[in-house]
Amino acid sequence: MATMITDVCISCGACEPECPNAAISQGDSIYVIDPKLCNECVGFHDELACAAVCPVDACVPDPSQVETEAQLLAKATKLHPDRQFPALDALPAALSHFRKK
């Protein structure tokens, strides 16, 4: 599921440079995440990079954008065609929050 930024966002901008897909941009009053570009950092980190740096916990899963780990990894592969990602069955826990225990 894509991540969204709630209205508690203080527009500090900490999240924007952390996104590996450039999915975050300044909106009218708060930062926003393009769900077409958000892959929940699968293939990059074991947590949502935006949520990890947000000082007010405004970056949360978007329940209207539910996607599987496989779909999110496929999105990363499509967005970064020059990068080699491990196959889903070989994806280490360090590259997907789905594999955290």
Secondary structure, DSSP 4 states (H G I P E B T S, - for coil): --EEE-TT-----SSGGG-TT--EEE-SSSEEE-TTT--TTTTT-SS-HHHHH-TT--EEE-TTS---HHHHHHHHHHH-TTS----GGG--GGG-GGG--
